[in-house]
Amino acid sequence: LRFDLMRVLIGGGANWAVLLLLQVALCGSFAAVAAVLVCFVSPLAAGSGIPEVKCRLNGLDLPFVVKSRTLLAKACGVLFSVSAGLPCGKEGPMIHSGSILGSLFARVVFARFPESSHLRDLDERDLIAAGGAAGVAAAFGAPVGGVLFALEEGASFWSPQVLLQALLCSSLSALTLNFFLGGFESLGFGTLGALGVLTFGSYFQSSGSSYRLWELPLFVALGVGGGLLGATFNALNIPLTLWRMRWVGPSGMKRFLESIAVAALISVIFFAPPAIQFECMVTDVKTDPHQSLSLTCDPSREHSTELQASLGLFMTPSEDAIKVLFHDPVAFHPGLLLLFGLIYFALACWTYGLGVPSGLFVPSLLIGSVFGRLLGEAVRSLGGASHGWSPPGMYALVGAAASLGGMARITVSLAVILVEATGNTQYSLPVLFAVMTSKAVGDRFNHGIYDIHIHLKKMPLLEDPTRVSLCDEVVSGIMTQDVQSLQPAESHARLSSILQTSHNAFPLVNSKGSLLGLISRNALVQLSSSSNPEPINLTPCSNLGAYSIRESATVRRAYDLFRSMGLRHLPVVTVDNTLCGILTRKDFLEHCASCTE
């Protein structure tokens, strides 16, 4: 809509001021719609949602993360965020939306069995992971990459059953998307292929697109640069996020106005370079099945093609700009390309954390592809095409992978996603080299952007055991000993009394103190609402197969069990199964903090 209106005005002879006014008005309006959905409907719809989904799969009780209201705000809001011209993508929100659909499906299926709430929670987490995999498959047309992403970034517990569920969901997601995209894009319904919401075009494998052994150090150098770039991005985003948390808040009018102001200013910044030349204020990407992809400009003057291509990047949608950098054979103006990369880097850092649904995949891929393209064109100009160097677009692909790996610290799944999205298997090794190098370099300075935001929001995430410090201590040394327990049959008065505490689960013991199971607070609330004066039988609503651990077990073993199974409470028993304590997430975090000191 924005480009169509601007093209009409350009054809009518409008000057740059009128075009700028239209640009700011439309971008601000689209951003306002996205901000309304976040600031006044569902604050958890802001950002990509991947940190929140990761915490939910880790066992944290975050019910509003997977609510239908969040899905509505996320799915609708991201359309307006991208339309507003913000440096963001819709891939992260699609992953979050897929996870919400998995949760809603689980709640619908298991609503008929309220007595098995503990089992429903475990199955819900598995389906949330499968929904996230389906979101990746729909975003990139990469079902295998979606499964690996859910394994690498999402689920704390993985089993063959969860693997099968995730693969089935991601495959069906890609199939459904391809069916409808094929029909909408005039390929005909029933025409299937490697289509996705974001695809990067196909690389035709030939001797001209192959890489040479002496180029591997350059790909590794791109990985180092991507790691440094990602670490810098993450470091700059920390004080910005803290400032927003302190002065703007998660919702309300302040965040709403900030989103509109940022969107309007970004639209002005992107409009300025083309407006100075009065060229390339409206762009389009032309694709020929037998030729390379190219960028067209309106208005267009008699300038060099490299100047037009570089100016066009400022107004081209981010996803199309990535395709242009990957495939357009035209050489770009190095100064303008560097300027675009620096400006986009700064604005993407400013946008991440804004009060609109936004993803990080597309901005990080575009930033990396800019610097990769710069290196590729420098190598081509110095070495010459006759020496068998890879085309500059291949360096852009490797640079894109390195940049995203440096920011999000994703490795194997990222490499597979890019290979599936481009259909280029011969570059899987350079891409893997780049993402592994970028992660190693970035980890020397700070955490990935998703983990950083989890820590800034003070979410008690239990990280991978290899990344935390655990002392050589037994469970009895860190457990909570003052445990509120219940008998299999309790009176209304006893339930009312125990519900006054802040605990979310209570061990069920017999008259001798032996552990029988665990009952949740929600189940007790439902049971206490009964008007029957007789003692209430708690056994049918209890998890009689709850995990427990011996008091003599090591903390590391308890940590592994707690994290891998996504538990929230772990009863501690003696040799004769007598309840002697309980472990919660708080106990493990305090232990890790004391071991780090």
BADRENBA-976258 format. One record per residue: residue in one letter; x, y, z of N, C-alpha, C in turn. Coordinates in steps of 0.05 Angstrom, whole numbers, plus 5000, padded with zeros to 4 digits. Example, Ala and Ser with C-alpha at 12.3 -4.5 7.8 and 13.67 -1.06 7.14 Angstrom:
BEGIN
A526448865156524649105156526449345156
S525749555142527349795143525850015157
END
This chain:
BEGIN
L501749765000500050005000501750255000
R503850255017505550495019507050544993
F508150334981509550374956507750444933
D505350324933503450384911502650684912
L502050784936501351064938503651244930
M506051174938508351344932508851334902
R508451104889508851084860506851254845
V504451274855502351444843503151734845
L504151814869504952094873507452164856
I509251974854511652024837510752064808
G508951904799507951934771506452194767
G505352304789503952564787505852804790
G508352754794510352974796510553084824
A509852934845510053034873513053064880
N513553264897516253314906516953134930
W519453144940520352964961518953024987
A518053274993516753335018514053185021
V512553184999510053034999510452735004
L512452634990513052344994513952285022
L515552465034516452425061514152435081
L512252625076509952635093508252385092
L507852275068506352025065507851795078
Q510551795075512151575087511851585118
V512151815130511951835159509151775169
A507151865155504351825163503651525163
L504351395141503551115139505150945158
C507850985160509450835179508550875207
G508051125215507051175242504351055248
S502651055228499950935232500150635235
F501750505218502050215221503250145248
A505350295256506550235282504650285305
A502850475301500850535323498950295327
V498150175305496449935307497849715322
A500449665314501949455327502349515357
A502949775363503449855391500849835408
V498549895396496049865411495649575420
L496149395403495849105409497649015431
V500049135433501949065454501449215480
C501149485478501049645502498349635516
F496249565502493549565514492049305512
V493049115497491748855495493348635508
S495848605500497548385512500448475511
P501548575534504348655534506348435528
L505548185532507347965526507647905496
A506048055480506248025451508648185440
A509948345456512248505447514648325441
G516248425423518748275416518148025401
S520147845402519847585387518347375403
G518447395429517047195446518746945451
I521046915438522646675441523746655470
P524646865483525546835511523346725529
E520846835525518646745542517946455537
V517946375511517346085505519545905516
K521945995515524245845525523845795555
C523046005570522545985599520245795604
R518145825588515745645593516545355589
L518145295569519045015565520944925587
N522245115600524145055622522744975647
G520045025648518544955672517345185687
L517845435677516745665691513745685686
D512345775706509445805703508846085692
L508646105666508046355652505546315636
P503246315648500746245633500046445611
F500546705616499746905596501446895571
V503646765572505346745548504046585526
V502346395533501046215514498046245514
K497046485519494246535519493346615491
S490746575485489646645459489746945454
R489547105475489747395471492547475462
T494547345472497247395463497647315434
L496347095426496547005399495247215380
L492947325387491647525371493347765368
A494447865390496148105389498748055373
K499847815376502347755363502047725333
A500147555326499747495297498847745281
C497047905292496148135278498148365280
G499348395303501248625307503748605290
V504748365286507248345270506848425241
L504448395231503848485203504248785201
F503248935221503549225220506349315227
S507749165244510549235251512249225226
V512049005210513548985186512649185165
S510049235163509049425144509949715150
A510549765176511450035184514250085176
G515649895164518349935155520449915178
L519649815201521549775223523549555216
P526049585225528049375221527449135238
C525548975231524748745246523648535227
G523248295237522248075221519847945234
K518547775219516147635230516747345237
E519247265236519846985241519746915271
G520847085288520647035317517747025326
P516147225319513347215327511846975316
M512646875292511346635282512046395299
I514546385310515246165328513546175353
H513246425364511646455388508746385382
S507746465359504946395352504546095350
G506545965338506345675336506345535363
S507845645382507945535409505245575423
I504045805418501345855430499245665419
L499345615393497445425381497845145393
G500345065398500844805410499644795438
S499945015453498845015480495745015480
L494545165462491645175460490544895451
F491944765433491144495425491244305448
A493344325464493644145487491344185507
R490744445512488644505532485844415522
V485444425496482844335485482644035488
V484743895481484743595481484443485509
F485943605527486043495554484043625574
A482343805563480343935581478443725593
R478043505579476143305589477343135612
F479843175618481143015640482343195661
P480743345676481743525696483243385719
E482643135723483942995745486842935739
S487742965714490542905707491943165699
S491743365716492943625709495943605708
H497243425723500143405722501043285695
L499543095685500142985659499643185637
R497443345640496743535620498943745617
D500243825639502344025638504743925623
L505443665627507743555613507143535583
D504743445576504043425548503843695535
E502943895550502744165539505444275532
R507444225549510144315543511244185518
D510643925514511543785490510343905465
L507743975467506344085444507144375439
I507944515460509044785456511644775440
A513344585447515844545432515244475403
A513244295399512544215371511444455356
G509844625369508744865356510945055349
G512945085366515145255358516645155334
A517044895332518244775308516544825284
A513944815286512144865264512345165255
G512745345275513145625268515645675251
V517845545258520245565243519845455215
A518545225213518045105187516345285169
A514345415181512745595165514245845157
A515945945174517446185169519446155147
F520945935147523145895128522745675109
G520545525111520245285094522345085101
A522945055127525144885136524144695158
P522844475152521844305173523944175190
V526144085178528343965194529644175211
G530144415200531244635216529444715239
G526744695235524944755257525244555280
V525444305274525844095295528444155310
L530544205295533144255308533044515325
F531544715316531344965331529944905357
A527744755357526344685381528144535400
L529844365389531644205406533844385418
E534944565401537244715410536544955428
E534345085422533645335436531245305454
G529545105450527045095464526944895487
A526544645480525844445500528244375517
S527744355544529744265562529843965563
F527643835556527443545556526743455528
W528143245519527843145491527742845492
S525842735477525542455475524642375447
P524842125440523942045413521042125407
Q519342115428516542195424516242485418
V517742655432517642945427518843005399
L520942855392522142885365520142825343
L518642605347516642535327514442735325
Q513542835348511443045348512343295334
A514843385340515843625328516243595298
L517243365289517643315261514943305246
L513043175258510343165245509143445243
C509243595264508043865264509544045244
S512144045243513644215225513244135196
S513043875191512543775164509743855154
L507743825171505043905163504844205160
S506344355177506244645175507444735148
A509744625140510944695114509144605091
L507944375093506144275072503744455069
T502444535091500144705089500844985078
L503045095087503945355076504545345047
N505945135038506545105010504045084992
F502044945003499644904988498245174982
F498045345003496645594999498445804985
L501045804991502745994977502945934947
G502945674940502945604912500545704897
G498245694910495745794898495746104896
F496546234918496446524918498546654900
E500746514895502846624878502546524849
S500146444841499546364813501046114804
L502045964823503245704815501145484813
G498845534824496745344824496645184850
F494245164861493845004885494644714880
G496144604898497244334894500144334885
T501244564877504044584869505644624894
L507344434901508844444926511844474919
G513244594938516044634935517244754960
A519644844959521044954982520245244986
L517745294993516645564997516445615027
G516745855034516345945062515746235062
V514946335086514446625088516946775081
L519246675090521746805083523546595070
T524046615045525946445031527946635017
F530346535012532446695002533146644973
G531446504959532046444931533946204929
S533946074907535545834903538245904891
Y540345784901542945794889543245554870
F543845614845544245404826547145294829
Q547445044836550044934842551544884816
S553845004813555544974790558345034798
S560144994779562945054785563445344791
G561745524779562045804784561145894812
S559545724825558545794852559845624873
S561845474866563345314886565445484900
Y566145394924568245534938570845374937
R573045514942575645384941576845354969
L578745184971579945124997581145375010
W582345554994583545785006581545995014
E579045955009576946135018575946075046
L576545835056575645755083576545955105
P579146045104579846245124578246505123
L577346575099575646815097572846765109
F571846525106569246455118569546455149
V571746355159572246355187572546645197
A573846815181574047095188571347225190
L569547155172566847255174565447165200
G566046915208565046825233566046985257
V568647055256569747225277568447495277
G568147615253566747875251563847855260
G562547645253559747615262559547585293
G561447445305561447425334561847695348
L563747855337564248115348561948295343
L560748275320558348445314556048375332
G555548115336553348025354553848105382
A556348075392556948155420556548455424
T557348615403556948905405553948975405
F552448845388549548885387548248825415
N548948595426547848515452548648705474
A551148795474552148975494550749245493
L550249345469548849605466545949585473
N544749345469541849315475541349295505
I543249225521542849195550542149465563
P543749675561542949925574540350045562
L539849995536537350095524534949955537
T535149695541532949545553532549625582
L534749665596534449755624533150025626
W533850205607532650465607529650445601
R528850275583526050235577524550115601
M525849925614524549805637524050005660
R525950195662525750385684523950615678
W524050725654522650975647520150935629
V520050725614517850695596515750495606
G516750265616514850065627513949865605
P512749645614511949435595509349495580
S507849695588505349755574504650045581
G502350135570501450405576502050605555
M501350855560501551065540504451135533
K506251125553509051195547510251005526
R509750745529510850555510509550585483
F506950655483505550695458506650925443
L507151155456508151385443511051345434
E512651195450515351135442515450975416
S513650785413513550625389512950785364
I511050965367510351135344512551325337
A513851445357516051635352518351495339
V519051265349521351115337520751035309
A518350945303517650865276517751105257
A516751335266516751575249519651655243
L521351655264524151745260525651545242
I525151295245526551095228525651125199
S523151185195522251225167523551465154
V524051675170525451915160528351845153
I529651695171532551625167532851455142
F531151255138531351085114530651245088
F528951445091528051595067530151805059
A531851885077533652115071535652055049
P537151835049539151795027537951794999
P535751634995534551654968533351924961
A532352074982531152334976533252534968
I535652514979537752694971538352684942
Q538352444931538752404902536152404886
F533852424900531252394888531152154869
E531851924881532151674866531651444884
C530451234874529950984888528351024914
M526251194913524551214936522351004936
V521950864914520250634912521850424897
T522050184908523649974897521849724892
D522949554875521649294870523749094863
V523248844869525148634864524048464841
K525448444820524648284797526148024797
T524647804793525847544793525247404767
D527247304754526947144729527846864735
P526246664728527046384734529746304723
H530546434701533046354688535246564692
Q534746774707536746984711536847054740
S538847214747539247294774537147504782
L536747534807534847724818535948004815
S534248204811535148474807533248674821
L534348914827532849124841532249344822
T529749424821528949654803528149884820
C528550134810528150374825526150554811
D524650714827522850914816522751144836
P523451384828524451464802527351364798
S528151354772530751264765532151464747
R534651524753536151714737538451574723
E539951724708542251614693544651614711
H544551444731546851404748547951124744
S550251074757551350804756549550604769
T549550354759547850154771548550094800
E551150124807551950064834550850274853
L550550524845549350734861546350684865
Q545050614843542150554845541650314864
A543150104861542749864877543249924907
S545250084913545850154941543750334953
L542850534937540650714947538050554951
G537550364934535050214936534850054961
L537049974973536949814998535649965021
F535850235021534750385043531650365044
M530350345020527450345019526350065014
T528049875008527149605002526349465028
P524149315030523549155053525948965060
S526348925086528748775095528948505082
E526748355080526948085069527748095039
D526748295024527648314996530548414994
A531348575013534148675013536048435017
I535348245033537048015037537347855011
K535147824997535147674971536947824951
V536748094951538348254932541248214938
L542048224963544848194970545847914965
F544147714966544847434961545247384931
H543547514914543347424886543947634865
D543647894871544048094850546948104841
P547448064816550248064806551448334804
V549848544806550848824804552648884828
A554849024822556549104844555349344859
F555549344885554449554902556549764907
H555650014911557550234919558550174947
P561150134952562050044978561550245000
G561750504994561250705015558350705024
L556450705004553650695011552850435024
L553950215015553349965027554249955057
L556650055062557550075090555850255106
L555050485095553350665109550650535116
F549550395097546950255101547250055124
G549449895123549849695144550149815172
L551550035175551850165201549250285211
I547850415192545250535200543250315208
Y543150105192541249895198541949755224
F544549725230545449595255544449765279
A544850025278544050195300540950195303
L539550215281536550225283535449955292
A536649735283535649465292536049435322
C538349535332538849515361536849685376
W536149915365534150095377531349965377
T530749825356528049715353527649475370
Y529649305374529249065390528649135419
G526349065428525349145454523249355453
L522649455429520549655426517749525432
G515749685437513149585444511549495421
V512649335403511249215380512248935376
P510648755364511648485358513848515337
S516148395343518448425325520348185329
G521548095307523447875308526247975302
L528247815309531047885306532247745282
F531047535271532247375250532947555226
V530947685215531347845191533348065194
P533148235216535248445219538048345221
S538448125237541148025240542147905214
L540447765199541247655173541947875154
L540448085153541048305135543648445142
I544048495168546548625176548948455168
G548848195173551048025166551448005136
S549248005121549447985092550748235080
V550348465092551548705082554648695085
F555548615108558448605113559648365098
G558248145095559147925079559448005050
R557448155040557548255012559948435007
L560448615027562748785025565348635022
L565648425039568048265037568148115010
G565948005002565847854976566548034953
E565548274952566248454930569148544931
A570148584955572948654958574748424948
V574048184955575647954946575447924916
R573047964904572747944876574248154861
S574248404871575748624858578748584860
L579748474882582548434885583548184871
G582047964872582947714860582047674832
G579847804824578847774797577047524795
A575047544778573147324774574547084761
S576647124747577946904732579546724750
H579946804776581446634794579746434809
G577246414803575546214815574446284842
W574346544849573146614875570146574874
S569046534898566146504900564846774894
P562346774884560947024879560447174905
P560247444904559847594929557347514944
G555247424930552847344944553347104963
M555246934957555846714974557046815000
Y558747014998559847135023557647275039
A555647385025553447505040551847285055
L551547055043550146835057551646745082
V554246715080555946635103555946855124
G556147105115556047325134553447345149
A551247295135548547295148548447085170
A549446845164549446635184551146715208
A553446835203555346905224554047125242
S552647315230551447525246549247425264
L547447255254545347145271546446965292
G548546805285549846635305551146805327
G552247035320553547205340551547335358
M549147395348547147535365545547335382
A544547125369542746935383544246695393
R546646645384548346415391546946155384
I545746155360544545905349546545795330
T546945525330549045405313547945215293
V547444965301546744755282544144805269
S542144885284539444935272539545165253
L541145375259541345595240542645515214
A544745345215545945255190544045095174
V542444925186540544755171538344925160
I537345125175535245305166536145455140
L538545555141539545705117539945515093
V540945275099541245085077538545015064
E536544975081533844905071532545145057
A533045385067531745625056533045705030
T535545635025536845705000537045464981
G536645224990536944984974539844944965
N541745044980544545024972546044854993
T546244604988547644425007550644445006
Q551744534983554644544981555944754999
Y554244955009555345155027554745095056
S553844855062553144785090555644795107
L557944705097560344705113561344985119
P561645175100562345445107560445575126
V557845535122555845645140556245545169
L556645275171557045165197559645265210
F561745285194564245405205563745685216
A562245845201561746125208560146145234
V557945985236556246005260557745895285
M559245685282560745585305562845785314
T564245915295566246105302564946355315
S562746445304561446685315560446635343
K559346395348558446335375560746325395
A562946205386565246185404566346465411
V566446635391567546905395565547065412
G563047055406561047205421560947125450
D561146865455561046765483563346865500
R565446965488567747075503566947345515
F564847465505564147735515561547745530
N559447615521556947625535555247385526
H552747375536550847165528549347245503
G547847045493546147105470543947295477
I542747425457540747635462538347525477
Y537547285471535147165485535747115514
D538047005520538846965548539147225563
I540247425550540547685562537847805571
H535847785554533247895561531847725582
I532447465583531447305605532547395631
H535147455632536447545657535447825664
L535147995645534248275651531448275662
K529748085653527048065663526847905689
K529247815698529447665723527647415724
M527647275701526247015700528146805710
P527246635729528946435741529446195723
L530846235702531346015683533645845693
L533245585692535345395698536845325672
E539345425670540845395646542045115644
D543245055621544444805617546544745638
P546644505649548544445671551444505664
T552244505638554944565631555544855633
R553545025636553945315637553645435665
V553145265685552745365712554745235731
S555145365754556945265774555445125796
L555944865799554744705820556844595838
C556544635864558444535883558144245888
D560144115899560043835906558543805933
E555943805932554343805956551943615952
V550843515974548543345972545943505974
V543743375967541143515966540343615994
S540943466015540043546042541243816050
G543343906037544644156045543244396033
I541644366012540344606000537344586000
M536144366009533244346007531844516028
T529244576023527544706042526344496060
Q526844526086526044316105523244366116
D522344616117519744676128517644636106
V516644386104514844316082511944296092
Q510144416078507244396084506144156069
S505543946083504543696071501643656078
L500343466063497543406066497143106068
Q494943036081494142756083492242696059
P491842436053490042366030487242476033
A486242506058483642626063483942856082
E482943096074483243336090480643476092
S480243626114477843786119477944046103
H475744176101475644436088477244646103
A477244626129478744816145481744796140
R482644546138485544496133486344606106
L484644556086485244656059485244956058
S483245086071483245376072485645486085
S486645356106489045446120491545416103
I491745196089494245156074494245326048
L491945396038491845566015492645856022
Q492845926047493746186055496746226050
T498146006047501046016041501446086011
S503946146004504546225976505645985959
H505545745970506645515956504645435933
N505845315912504245245889503844945886
A505044785904504644495904505144395932
F503944165939504144065966504443755965
P506443655980506843355980504443225995
L503842985985501742825998503042596012
V502542576039503842366055501742206070
N502541966079500741806095501241876125
S499941716142500141776170502941736182
K504541576168507341536177509341726165
G508341916148510042116136511342026110
S510541796099511641696074510441846051
L512041916031511042066008509241895991
L506942005984505041875966504942005938
G505242265938505042405912505242705917
L504142855897504243145898501643255886
I500543465899498143585889498643885885
S497543985863497944265856496044455871
R496744705872495144905885492444935870
N492544925843490044965828488044735834
A489144495837487344275844486044315871
L487644415890486544465917484344685916
V484744885900482845095898480144985888
Q480344815867477844695856476544515877
L478144355891476944175911475744325934
S476944545943475944685966473344835961
S472644865935470145005928467744825932
S468144575938465944385942464344455967
S461744415966460044475989459644236007
N460844016000460543776016462143806042
P460843776066462243816092464143586098
E463843366085465543136091468443186083
P470443056095473243086087473643026058
I475343176045475743156016477942956010
N477342775991479342585983481142715961
L483642745968485542885950486842695930
T486642445934488142245918487542265888
P484942285880484442285851485642515836
C486042735849487242975836490143015841
S491442815853494242825859495942675839
N498342755836500242625819501642415836
L500642165835501741955852504341845841
G505141925817507641845805509642065804
A509442255822511242485822514142405826
Y515942545814518742495818519542565846
S521442415857522642485883525642405882
I527142495901529942435902530942395930
R532942225934534042175960535542415971
E535542445997536942666010540042636007
S540942396001543842355998544842395969
A542942445951543742485923545242755920
T546842765899548343015894546543225882
V547443475886545943705875545843695845
R548043615833548143605803546143405792
R545843175806543842985796541043095799
A540443225821537843345826537343575806
Y539443725799539143945780538443835752
D539843625744539343505718536443395717
L535543265738532743155738530743385737
F531243585753529343815756529043955729
R531344015716531344165691530344005667
S531343755665530643595642527643525641
M526443485664523543415665521743665668
G522943905669521344145671519744155696
L520944075719519444065744519344335757
R517444365775517244605792517644545821
H517244295829517644205856518843925856
L520743865873521943605874522143515903
P520343345913520443255941523043095946
V524043125970526442985980525642786001
V526542545999525742336017528242196029
T527742056050529841896063529941616050
V531641446061531841176050529241026052
D527641066073525140926076522741086064
N523341276046521241436032519741626050
T520941706072519641906089520342186079
L518342356076518742626066520442786086
C522642906076524343066094524843346083
G524043406059524443676048523443696020
I523843916008522943955980524844155966
L525244115940527044285924525344445905
T525944705903524544875883526745015866
R525745155847527545305829529245505845
K528045625865529445825881531845705895
D531545455905533745325919536145275901
F535645195876537845155857539145415849
L537645625845538845875837540545995859
E539645965884541246065907543845895910
H543645635904545945475906547945545884
C547045585860548845675838550145935843
A548646125855549746385861551946365883
S551446195903553446155924555946015913
C555645835894558045705883559645885864
T558346085853559746265835561346465850
E560546535874561946735890564746635898
END
